[in-house]
Amino acid sequence: MIWHLFAAIAAALAGAGIALLLRNLTRNRLPKWIVPVFAGLGMLAYTIHYEYTWFETKQARLPEGSVIVDSEIGHMLWRPWTVIFPMPLSYTVLDGANVQVEATSQGRIARFVLYRFKKEHLISTVTSKNHQLICNERAMFTLNEAGQAKIETMTELEPSAPLYRAICASDQF
């Protein structure tokens, strides 16, 4: 987070430098208040750039075998530009390296970990949960600490869902 502060300060200095250059080129005909306005615009431009490239930056850092199975974009009232151009807010990643698939008489049963990355102001939070998926029934359960499925957390997946296709419809695992 400290690096974002440094980057915002650098963007402000760059904006102020552009304003000072414009003032010099116009022989000080532009008003003095243009310098702090350009500094603020530089910080705002950096912040907007960071918010829209957050998803791609985090995606590039995922380990080999990770599969993005869900993402959410949206808008926020206090960021009016997101009404026109929605920004990425969160995404869910399947830890492909640790998927355990077992062929049983009931079909394929997979146990895996899903990580959910959620963007908050300048930081992102990560939560993880263990899951079990019964491919024939398309039923996914959250597992408790003992590795037992919680029936009340059952989710029925559509055959077109990226998570279902990644685990049940491919021979990758």
C-alpha positions in Angstrom: 0.0 0.0 0.0 2.9 2.3 0.6 3.9 1.9 -3.1 0.5 3.2 -4.1 1.1 6.3 -2.0 4.5 6.9 -3.7 2.9 6.3 -7.1 0.1 8.8 -6.3 2.6 11.4 -5.2 4.7 10.9 -8.3 1.5 11.3 -10.5 0.7 14.5 -8.6 4.3 15.8 -9.2 4.0 14.9 -12.9 0.7 16.7 -13.2 2.0 19.8 -11.4 5.1 19.7 -13.6 2.9 19.7 -16.7 1.0 22.6 -15.4 4.2 24.6 -14.6 5.4 23.8 -18.1 2.2 25.1 -19.6 2.4 28.2 -17.5 6.0 28.8 -18.8 5.0 28.2 -22.4 2.1 30.7 -22.1 4.4 33.3 -20.3 2.4 32.9 -17.1 -0.9 33.8 -18.7 -2.5 30.7 -17.2 -3.6 31.2 -13.6 -1.6 29.8 -10.7 -4.4 27.6 -9.5 -3.8 25.4 -12.5 -0.8 23.8 -10.8 -2.7 22.2 -7.9 -5.6 21.3 -10.2 -3.2 19.3 -12.5 -1.6 17.7 -9.4 -5.1 16.5 -8.3 -5.9 15.3 -11.8 -2.7 13.4 -11.9 -3.5 11.6 -8.6 -7.1 10.9 -9.8 -5.8 9.5 -13.1 -3.4 7.2 -11.3 -6.2 5.9 -9.0 -8.5 5.3 -11.8 -5.8 3.5 -13.8 -5.0 1.3 -10.8 -8.7 0.4 -10.2 -9.2 -0.7 -13.8 -5.9 -2.7 -14.1 -6.2 -4.4 -10.7 -7.8 -7.5 -12.1 -5.2 -8.0 -14.8 -2.3 -7.4 -12.4 -3.6 -9.9 -9.9 -4.4 -12.4 -12.6 -0.9 -12.2 -14.0 0.5 -13.2 -10.5 -1.6 -16.3 -10.1 0.4 -19.6 -9.9 0.5 -22.1 -12.7 -2.7 -24.3 -12.8 -5.0 -21.6 -11.4 -8.3 -21.2 -13.2 -10.5 -18.1 -12.8 -14.0 -19.5 -12.5 -16.0 -16.3 -11.7 -15.5 -12.6 -11.8 -17.7 -9.7 -10.8 -17.8 -6.2 -12.2 -19.9 -3.3 -10.9 -20.2 0.3 -10.2 -20.0 2.5 -7.1 -21.9 5.7 -6.5 -18.8 7.5 -5.1 -16.9 6.6 -8.3 -19.2 8.2 -10.9 -17.1 7.0 -13.9 -17.9 3.4 -12.9 -21.5 3.9 -13.9 -20.5 4.3 -17.5 -17.4 1.9 -17.4 -18.0 -0.7 -14.7 -14.8 -1.9 -12.9 -13.8 -5.3 -11.7 -14.7 -5.8 -8.0 -13.9 -9.5 -7.3 -13.0 -12.8 -8.8 -12.9 -16.4 -7.7 -10.0 -18.8 -8.5 -9.8 -22.6 -8.5 -6.6 -23.9 -7.2 -6.0 -26.3 -10.0 -2.8 -27.7 -8.6 -4.5 -29.2 -5.6 -7.7 -30.6 -7.0 -8.4 -34.1 -5.9 -10.7 -36.1 -8.3 -12.0 -39.5 -7.4 -13.9 -41.8 -9.7 -16.7 -43.6 -7.7 -19.8 -45.6 -8.5 -21.7 -42.2 -8.2 -19.5 -40.6 -10.8 -16.6 -38.1 -10.4 -16.3 -36.5 -7.0 -13.8 -33.6 -6.7 -12.4 -31.8 -3.7 -10.8 -28.4 -4.2 -10.1 -25.0 -2.8 -11.7 -21.8 -4.1 -10.0 -18.5 -3.4 -12.1 -15.3 -3.6 -10.2 -12.1 -4.2 -12.1 -8.9 -3.4 -10.9 -5.4 -4.2 -11.3 -2.9 -1.4 -10.0 0.7 -1.7 -6.3 0.1 -2.3 -5.9 -3.4 -0.9 -7.4 -6.7 -1.8 -8.7 -9.3 0.6 -8.5 -13.1 0.0 -10.7 -15.7 1.5 -10.5 -19.4 0.8 -13.0 -22.3 1.3 -12.7 -26.0 0.7 -15.5 -27.5 -1.5 -16.7 -30.8 -2.8 -18.4 -31.3 -6.2 -20.4 -34.3 -7.2 -20.3 -34.1 -11.0 -23.3 -36.3 -11.9 -25.6 -34.3 -9.6 -23.9 -31.0 -10.3 -24.0 -30.4 -6.5 -21.3 -28.4 -4.8 -20.9 -28.3 -1.0 -18.7 -26.2 1.3 -16.6 -28.4 3.6 -16.1 -27.8 7.3 -12.8 -28.0 9.1 -13.2 -31.8 9.5 -13.6 -32.2 5.7 -17.3 -33.0 5.9 -19.8 -31.5 3.5 -22.3 -29.0 4.9 -25.6 -29.9 3.4 -27.1 -26.4 4.0 -24.4 -24.9 1.7 -25.3 -27.0 -1.4 -25.2 -25.1 -4.7 -26.4 -26.6 -7.9 -24.1 -25.7 -10.8 -25.2 -25.2 -14.4 -23.4 -27.4 -17.0 -22.2 -24.2 -18.6 -20.6 -22.8 -15.4 -16.9 -22.4 -15.7 -16.2 -24.2 -12.4 -18.3 -27.2 -13.6 -16.6 -27.3 -17.0 -13.1 -27.0 -15.5 -13.6 -29.9 -13.1 -16.2 -32.2 -14.6 -16.2 -31.6 -18.3 -12.4 -31.7 -18.9 -9.8 -34.4 -18.4 -7.3 -31.9 -16.9 -7.8 -33.2 -13.4 
